[in-house]
Amino acid sequence: MLSLLKIKNIALIDELELEFADGLNLLTGETGSGKSIIVDSLGALTGERVSSDLIKEGTTQARIEGLFTVGVEPALRESFEESGIELDSTDEADVIVRRELALSGKNRIFINNQLVTQAFLRKIGAFLVDIHGQGEQATLFNASTHLEMLDEFASLGALRETVGAKFKKLSAVRREIENLKEDEAQKLQLLDILQFQVDEIGKAKLQTGEDEQLEEEKRRLNNVEKLSSLSEESYLLLYENEEATLTTLEKVIRRVSELAEYESAFAEYGESLSNAQAVLEDLAFSVRDFSNSLEFSPERLAEIENRLAEISRLKRKYGGAIETVLAHFEESSERLRNIETSELRAAELEKELKAARADYLKAARELHDRRERSAKKLEREIETNLKAVSLEKARFEVRLTVDADDDKSFTAKGLDRVEFYFSANPGESVRPIAKVASGGELSRLMLILNTTTKLSEASKTMVFDEIDTGIGGRVAEAVGLKLKELAKTQQVLCVTHQPQVASLADHHYVVRKESVKNRTEVRVRELDDAEQVEEIARMLAGEKITETARQHAREMLGKTVLSLES
């Protein structure tokens, strides 16, 4: 959902800040008042190309910024994670998109204050806004969306999940078979290499942490004389000398004990001094035992150095640590076992492949049959609903193509390729929607498809630009009611010239050109109830608003309330 839109120095807009809400948000205004600037700005926030010609005359920089609240679906989260952009929630997150334009051509794009490419913005923009208008290449042109719409209409989600799971199993078996089909010569060569590596590492009998222990022992052997001197001297200072630390401490303990008999404040030191005495005695005996254990062995030193050299060689060859070398040993052993048993496994996999293919085709054909039946029902419902929006002669077809004999056509979504065909006028053959030119007709078709199939992404904003071009009266009212229906499940922004549509707004904004200091500027603001009556009256009567037009506007608004309550 779009919560906030900021525009600065774009076309005739000096600075504009608009807050939007849930439901049906309608923009009205006279022809040429600047409504298209709002739609173009939203297009810019989805990744559409923006010309520097849009920068307001007399300025050198411009900015468009939008705050969106979106549901964090897996595909969106994955896209953000790949670009290192954090989302503030795992369920619903705020996404701030900002485009900065400059006459110098140094344009920049930011998402959540991180610099991104236009290609990435287009990818993310598909989750934020869907624009339908004159010539817009919207979701409707994407044939993959047609399959989603048909499946949503037919409530095929559970069956599709089953097909997806069986396709995943089939793909896993195929991959394992491909891995086994390595060239035999390469396999034999690899077998020799792996066997050598396993033997070499296995013969070494490495132990985790062994190198650290050996390095410590090596340091000790290389410094026996110094260690012996230090430990003997420490023992003498602690225990043997006449003025040894422990002897002195014993005297201190006795003196403090006597003090405590006269001054209780010294009593608490007795235990601490006794503890210190115990620690120092333990230290004295430890350094004595350590000194006695020291013995220089050139044979042991040579043995350690040879072992460390072998460990170092293996680490350089297979990894920087013993753990890495051992992990390589396990991996090579596993690969060796797989190669040695590949023929047996290949026979097993062929059986698994046959079974997995049969399971997949059974589920995929069931899905195809359900789609085929639902396609006819969808065609009838769409054509019926199109009549209500002044497309009485329109024809709509759902075409399914399938090739169950070609394994390359297997997908996680089944065997079908689905594409919608459409013709708005009698005598014209139906054509793929992407090749149908009229933006107004396609916008109405998209509206009908969304409300009929119920394929709506609650967090995405739907934008309809002049969807009601060339219609009026009851047809315009029917279009408005469809917009209202769609707005129950997701935010809708619509530019309209029809009072019948405007009267259905949850939030009504008027776009006007105003003269400010001898310059023309576009201003936009949300209308209150009284102002909405005036605006709808203007749409009914033109510049000269009559009391009759005002009364008619009030009746339209009253009728809207009554129809919604009923």
C-alpha positions in Angstrom: 0.0 0.0 0.0 1.2 3.5 -0.9 1.1 5.6 2.3 2.9 8.7 1.2 4.0 10.3 -2.0 6.4 13.3 -2.2 7.2 15.1 -5.4 9.6 18.0 -5.8 10.4 20.1 -9.0 8.6 17.7 -11.4 6.9 19.4 -14.3 4.6 22.0 -12.8 4.9 20.7 -9.3 7.0 22.8 -7.0 6.7 20.7 -3.9 3.9 18.2 -3.2 3.2 15.8 -0.3 0.2 13.4 -0.5 -1.0 10.9 2.1 -3.0 8.0 0.8 -5.1 5.4 2.7 -6.8 2.1 2.2 -9.8 1.7 -0.1 -10.7 3.7 -3.3 -8.5 6.8 -3.7 -9.8 9.0 -6.6 -8.1 11.9 -8.4 -10.2 14.3 -10.4 -9.6 17.7 -12.0 -10.0 19.4 -15.3 -8.3 18.1 -18.4 -4.7 19.2 -18.4 -4.7 20.0 -14.7 -1.7 17.7 -14.0 -3.3 14.4 -13.0 -0.9 12.5 -15.3 2.1 13.9 -13.4 0.9 11.9 -10.3 0.6 8.7 -12.4 3.9 9.3 -14.1 5.6 9.8 -10.7 4.2 6.5 -9.5 5.5 4.9 -12.7 9.0 6.3 -11.9 8.8 4.6 -8.5 8.3 1.3 -10.2 11.4 1.6 -12.4 10.0 3.2 -15.5 12.4 5.5 -17.5 12.2 9.1 -16.5 13.3 11.9 -18.8 15.2 14.9 -17.5 12.7 17.0 -19.4 10.3 16.4 -16.4 12.5 18.5 -14.2 10.8 21.8 -13.5 11.9 24.7 -15.6 14.4 26.9 -13.7 15.6 24.1 -11.4 18.4 21.6 -11.8 17.3 18.8 -9.6 14.1 16.9 -8.8 13.0 14.2 -6.5 10.1 11.6 -6.3 9.7 9.6 -3.1 7.2 7.0 -2.0 6.5 5.2 1.2 5.0 1.7 0.7 3.8 -0.9 3.2 4.1 -4.4 1.7 3.6 -8.0 2.7 6.9 -9.7 2.9 6.5 -12.7 0.6 9.5 -15.1 0.0 10.3 -13.7 -3.5 10.4 -10.1 -2.2 12.6 -11.1 0.8 14.9 -13.0 -1.4 15.3 -10.0 -3.8 16.1 -7.7 -0.9 18.6 -10.2 0.7 20.5 -10.6 -2.6 21.0 -6.8 -2.6 21.9 -6.6 1.1 18.9 -4.4 2.0 17.2 -5.2 5.3 13.5 -5.3 5.8 12.1 -4.0 9.1 9.7 -7.0 9.5 9.2 -10.6 8.5 5.5 -10.1 8.0 4.8 -6.5 6.8 7.5 -4.0 6.0 8.0 -0.4 5.0 9.8 0.2 1.7 10.9 3.8 0.9 11.7 4.4 -2.8 13.4 7.6 -3.9 14.4 8.8 -7.3 16.7 11.8 -7.7 16.9 13.5 -11.1 19.5 16.0 -12.3 19.8 18.0 -15.5 23.4 16.8 -15.6 22.1 13.3 -16.1 23.5 12.0 -12.8 20.2 10.4 -11.7 20.1 8.1 -8.6 17.7 5.6 -7.2 17.5 4.6 -3.5 15.5 1.9 -1.7 15.5 2.2 2.1 18.3 4.8 1.7 20.5 2.3 -0.2 21.7 3.1 -3.8 20.2 0.6 -6.3 20.0 0.1 -10.0 17.0 0.8 -12.2 16.8 -2.9 -13.1 16.5 -3.7 -9.4 13.8 -1.1 -8.9 11.8 -2.6 -11.7 12.1 -5.9 -10.0 10.9 -4.5 -6.7 8.4 -2.2 -8.3 6.4 -5.2 -9.5 5.6 -5.9 -5.8 4.6 -2.3 -5.0 2.4 -0.8 -7.8 0.5 -2.1 -10.8 -0.4 0.7 -13.3 -3.1 0.3 -15.9 -3.7 3.1 -18.3 -3.3 4.2 -21.9 -0.5 2.1 -23.3 0.8 0.9 -20.0 2.7 -2.5 -20.1 1.0 -3.8 -17.0 0.6 -7.2 -15.3 -2.1 -8.0 -17.9 0.6 -8.3 -20.6 2.5 -10.9 -18.7 1.2 -14.4 -19.8 2.6 -16.0 -16.6 0.0 -13.9 -14.7 -2.8 -15.5 -16.8 -2.0 -18.9 -15.3 -2.1 -17.4 -11.8 -5.4 -15.8 -12.5 -7.0 -19.0 -13.8 -5.7 -21.1 -10.9 -6.9 -18.5 -8.4 -10.3 -18.4 -10.0 -10.5 -22.3 -9.9 -9.1 -22.6 -6.4 -6.3 -24.9 -7.5 -3.7 -23.8 -5.0 -3.6 -27.2 -3.1 -3.4 -29.2 -6.3 -0.7 -27.0 -7.7 1.3 -27.5 -4.5 1.0 -31.3 -5.0 2.2 -30.9 -8.6 5.1 -28.7 -7.5 6.2 -31.3 -4.9 6.1 -34.1 -7.4 8.1 -32.0 -9.9 10.7 -31.3 -7.3 11.1 -35.0 -6.7 11.3 -35.7 -10.4 13.9 -33.0 -10.8 16.0 -34.3 -8.0 16.1 -37.8 -9.5 17.0 -36.3 -12.9 19.9 -34.4 -11.4 21.3 -37.4 -9.7 21.2 -39.4 -12.9 23.0 -36.6 -14.8 25.7 -36.6 -12.1 26.2 -40.3 -12.6 26.5 -39.9 -16.4 30.0 -38.5 -16.2 32.4 -39.8 -18.9 33.8 -43.2 -17.9 37.4 -42.1 -18.5 36.9 -39.0 -16.3 35.3 -41.2 -13.7 38.2 -43.6 -13.7 40.6 -40.7 -13.5 38.6 -39.2 -10.7 38.6 -42.6 -9.0 42.4 -42.7 -8.9 42.6 -39.1 -7.6 40.1 -39.7 -4.9 41.7 -43.0 -3.8 45.1 -41.3 -3.5 43.7 -38.5 -1.4 41.8 -40.8 0.9 44.8 -43.0 1.4 47.1 -40.0 1.9 44.9 -38.3 4.5 43.9 -41.6 6.2 47.5 -42.7 6.6 48.3 -39.5 8.4 45.7 -40.3 11.1 45.2 -36.6 11.9 43.6 -35.6 15.2 41.8 -32.3 15.7 44.0 -29.9 17.7 47.0 -32.1 17.3 49.1 -29.3 15.6 48.5 -26.9 18.5 49.6 -29.5 21.1 52.7 -30.4 19.1 53.7 -26.7 18.7 53.4 -26.3 22.5 55.6 -29.3 23.1 58.1 -28.1 20.5 58.4 -24.8 22.3 59.0 -26.6 25.6 61.7 -28.8 24.2 63.4 -25.8 22.5 63.5 -23.9 25.8 64.3 -26.7 28.4 67.2 -24.9 29.9 65.4 -21.6 30.3 62.2 -23.3 31.6 64.3 -25.3 34.1 66.0 -22.2 35.4 62.8 -20.3 35.7 60.9 -23.1 37.5 63.8 -23.8 39.9 64.2 -20.2 40.8 60.4 -19.8 41.2 60.4 -22.8 43.6 63.2 -21.4 45.7 61.6 -18.0 45.9 58.3 -19.5 47.0 59.4 -22.3 49.3 63.1 -23.1 49.9 64.9 -19.8 50.7 65.1 -18.5 54.2 63.2 -15.5 53.0 60.8 -17.5 50.8 57.4 -16.0 50.1 55.6 -18.8 51.9 57.8 -18.4 55.0 57.2 -14.7 55.0 53.5 -15.3 54.5 53.3 -17.7 57.4 54.8 -15.0 59.6 52.2 -12.5 58.3 49.4 -14.9 59.0 50.5 -15.3 62.6 50.9 -11.5 63.1 47.5 -10.7 61.6 45.9 -13.5 63.7 47.3 -11.8 66.8 46.1 -8.4 65.6 42.6 -9.8 65.2 42.5 -10.8 68.9 42.7 -7.1 69.7 41.1 -5.5 66.7 38.2 -7.4 65.1 38.5 -5.5 61.8 41.5 -7.7 60.9 39.6 -11.0 61.5 38.2 -11.0 58.0 41.7 -11.1 56.4 42.5 -14.4 58.0 40.6 -16.6 55.5 42.0 -14.6 52.5 45.6 -15.1 53.8 45.0 -18.8 54.3 43.6 -19.1 50.8 46.6 -17.2 49.4 48.9 -19.6 51.3 47.2 -22.6 49.8 47.5 -21.2 46.3 51.2 -20.4 46.6 51.9 -23.8 48.1 50.2 -25.4 45.1 52.1 -23.2 42.7 55.4 -24.0 44.4 54.9 -27.8 44.1 53.7 -27.4 40.5 56.8 -25.6 39.4 59.0 -28.1 41.3 57.3 -31.0 39.6 57.4 -29.3 36.2 61.2 -28.7 36.7 61.7 -32.3 37.6 59.8 -33.4 34.5 61.9 -31.4 32.0 64.2 -33.5 29.9 65.6 -32.5 26.5 65.2 -35.2 23.9 66.6 -34.5 20.4 64.9 -37.6 19.1 61.5 -36.4 20.3 62.1 -32.9 18.9 63.0 -34.3 15.5 59.8 -36.5 15.6 57.6 -33.5 16.4 59.2 -31.4 13.7 58.6 -34.1 11.1 55.0 -34.6 12.2 54.4 -30.8 12.0 55.9 -30.7 8.6 53.6 -33.5 7.4 50.5 -31.7 9.0 51.6 -28.4 7.4 51.9 -30.1 3.9 48.4 -31.6 4.2 46.9 -28.3 5.3 48.5 -26.5 2.4 47.2 -29.1 0.0 43.7 -29.7 1.4 42.8 -26.7 3.6 44.1 -24.2 6.1 43.2 -26.3 9.2 43.2 -29.9 10.3 39.4 -29.7 10.4 39.3 -28.7 6.8 41.6 -31.6 5.8 39.4 -34.1 7.7 36.3 -32.7 6.0 37.9 -33.1 2.6 38.7 -36.7 3.7 35.0 -37.4 4.4 33.9 -35.7 1.2 36.4 -37.7 -0.9 35.5 -40.9 0.8 31.8 -40.3 0.1 32.4 -39.5 -3.6 34.6 -42.6 -3.8 31.8 -44.7 -2.5 29.3 -43.1 -4.9 31.5 -43.8 -7.9 32.2 -47.4 -6.8 28.4 -48.0 -6.4 27.3 -45.8 -9.4 26.3 -48.7 -11.7 24.0 -50.2 -9.0 22.6 -46.7 -8.2 22.0 -46.0 -11.9 19.7 -49.0 -12.2 17.9 -47.9 -9.1 17.5 -44.3 -10.3 16.0 -45.4 -13.6 13.3 -47.1 -11.7 12.8 -44.1 -9.5 12.7 -41.8 -12.5 10.0 -43.9 -14.2 7.9 -43.8 -11.0 8.5 -40.1 -10.3 7.6 -39.2 -13.9 4.4 -41.2 -13.7 3.4 -39.6 -10.4 4.1 -36.1 -11.8 2.1 -36.7 -15.0 -0.9 -38.1 -13.1 -1.1 -35.0 -10.9 -0.3 -32.6 -13.8 -3.0 -34.1 -16.0 -5.5 -33.8 -13.2 -4.5 -30.1 -12.9 -4.8 -29.7 -16.6 -8.3 -31.2 -16.6 -9.4 -28.9 -13.8 -7.9 -25.9 -15.6 -9.6 -26.8 -18.9 -13.0 -27.0 -17.2 -12.5 -23.8 -15.3 -11.2 -21.9 -18.4 -14.7 -22.2 -20.0 -16.4 -21.0 -16.9 -14.0 -18.1 -16.6 -14.6 -17.1 -20.2 -18.4 -17.0 -19.6 -18.1 -15.0 -16.4 -15.6 -12.5 -17.9 -17.8 -11.8 -20.9 -20.8 -11.4 -18.8 -19.1 -8.9 -16.5 -17.6 -7.0 -19.5 -21.1 -6.2 -20.7 -21.6 -4.2 -17.5 -18.7 -1.9 -18.4 -19.7 -1.0 -21.9 -17.9 -3.9 -23.6 -21.1 -5.8 -24.7 -19.6 -7.3 -27.8 -16.2 -8.2 -26.3 -14.9 -11.7 -26.6 -12.6 -13.3 -24.1 -10.8 -16.7 -24.5 -8.5 -18.7 -22.3 -6.2 -20.8 -24.4 -4.3 -23.7 -22.9 -1.4 -25.5 -24.7 0.1 -28.6 -23.3 2.7 -31.2 -24.5 2.9 -34.1 -22.1 5.2 -36.0 -24.3 8.0 -33.5 -24.1 9.7 -33.6 -20.7 11.2 -30.2 -21.3 7.6 -28.8 -20.9 7.3 -30.1 -17.4 7.3 -27.3 -14.8 6.4 -27.0 -11.1 3.2 -25.3 -12.2 2.2 -28.2 -14.4 2.1 -28.9 -18.1 0.0 -25.9 -19.2 0.9 -22.7 -20.9 -2.0 -20.3 -20.5 -2.7 -17.1 -22.4 -5.7 -14.8 -22.5 -7.1 -13.6 -25.9 -9.3 -10.7 -26.3 -11.4 -8.7 -28.8 -13.3 -5.6 -27.9 -15.2 -5.2 -31.1 -17.5 -7.4 -33.2 -15.9 -8.7 -36.4 -12.4 -8.6 -35.0 -10.7 -11.9 -34.2 -9.4 -12.4 -30.7 -5.7 -11.7 -30.2 -3.2 -12.1 -27.4 -3.8 -9.3 -24.9 -0.3 -8.0 -25.3 -1.2 -7.2 -28.9 -4.5 -5.3 -28.1 -3.9 -1.6 -28.4 -6.7 0.2 -26.6 -5.5 1.2 -23.1 -9.0 2.1 -21.8 -10.5 -1.2 -22.9 -7.6 -3.2 -21.4 -7.9 -1.3 -18.1 -11.5 -2.3 -17.9 -10.6 -5.9 -18.7 -8.0 -5.8 -16.0 -10.5 -4.5 -13.5 -13.0 -7.3 -14.4 -10.3 -10.0 -14.3 -9.1 -8.8 -10.8 -12.6 -8.8 -9.4 -13.7 -12.0 -11.1 -10.6 -14.2 -10.4 -10.0 -12.6 -6.9 -6.3 -12.5 -7.7 -5.3 -9.5 -5.7 -2.2 -8.8 -3.7 -3.5 -7.0 -0.6 -0.3 -5.0 -0.2 0.0 -3.9 -3.8 -1.4 -0.6 -5.0 -3.6 -0.8 -8.2 -3.5 2.3 -10.3 -6.1 3.0 -13.1 -5.5 6.0 -15.3 -8.7 7.2 -17.0 -10.2 3.7 -17.0 -13.6 5.3 -17.8 -12.6 7.0 -21.1 -15.4 7.0 -23.6 -18.1 5.8 -21.2 -20.7 7.5 -19.0 -24.0 7.1 -17.2 -24.8 3.7 -15.9 -21.8 2.1 -17.5 -19.5 4.6 -15.6 -21.4 3.7 -12.4 -20.8 0.0 -13.1 -17.1 0.6 -13.5 -17.0 2.6 -10.3 -18.7 -0.2 -8.4 -16.2 -2.7 -9.7 -13.4 -0.4 -8.6 -15.1 -0.2 -5.2 -15.3 -4.0 -5.0 -11.6 -4.3 -5.8 -10.8 -1.6 -3.2 -12.2 -3.9 -0.5 -9.1 -6.1 -0.7 -6.4 -3.7 -1.9 -5.6 -0.1 -2.3 -6.8 1.5 -5.5 -5.8 4.8 -7.0 -7.8 6.0 -10.0 -7.8 9.0 -12.2 -11.4 9.7 -13.4 -13.5 12.2 -15.3 -16.8 10.6 -14.5 -18.9 11.9 -11.6 -20.5 8.5 -11.2 -17.1 7.0 -10.4 -16.0 10.0 -8.2 -19.0 9.7 -6.0 -17.8 6.3 -4.9 -14.5 7.5 -3.5 -13.3 6.6 0.0 -10.8 9.4 -0.4 -11.3 12.1 -3.1 -8.4 14.3 -4.2 -8.7 17.2 -6.6 -5.8 18.3 -8.9 -5.7 22.0 -10.0 -3.4 24.4 -11.7 -2.9 27.6 -9.8 -1.1 30.8 -10.6 1.6 31.6 -7.9 3.8 34.6 -8.4 3.2 34.7 -12.1 4.0 31.0 -12.4 1.7 28.0 -12.9 1.8 25.3 -10.3 -0.1 22.1 -9.8 -1.7 21.7 -6.4 -3.4 18.5 -5.0 -5.5 18.2 -1.9 -8.0 15.8 -0.3 -11.6 17.1 -0.3 -14.0 17.2 2.7 -17.7 16.3 2.2 -18.7 19.8 1.2 -15.8 20.2 -1.2 -16.6 16.8 -2.7 -20.1 18.0 -3.5 -18.7 21.0 -5.3 -16.2 19.0 -7.3 -18.8 16.4 -8.5 -21.2 19.3 -9.3 -18.4 20.8 -11.5 -17.9 17.4 -13.2 -21.6 17.3 -13.9 -22.2 20.9 -15.0 -18.8 22.3 -16.1 -17.3 25.6 -15.0 -20.7 27.2 -14.2 -22.0 25.2 -11.3 -25.7 25.4 -10.7 -27.7 24.5 -7.6 -29.3 21.8 -9.6 -25.9 20.3 -10.3 -25.1 20.5 -6.5 -28.4 18.8 -5.7 -27.6 16.1 -8.2 -24.1 15.6 -6.7 -25.6 15.3 -3.2 -28.1 12.7 -4.6 -25.2 10.7 -6.2 -23.3 10.7 -2.9 -26.4 9.8 -1.0 -27.1 7.0 -3.4 -23.6 5.7 -3.0 -23.9 5.6 0.8 -27.3 3.7 0.5 -26.0 1.2 -2.1 -22.9 0.5 0.1 -25.0 0.0 3.2 -27.4 -2.3 1.5 
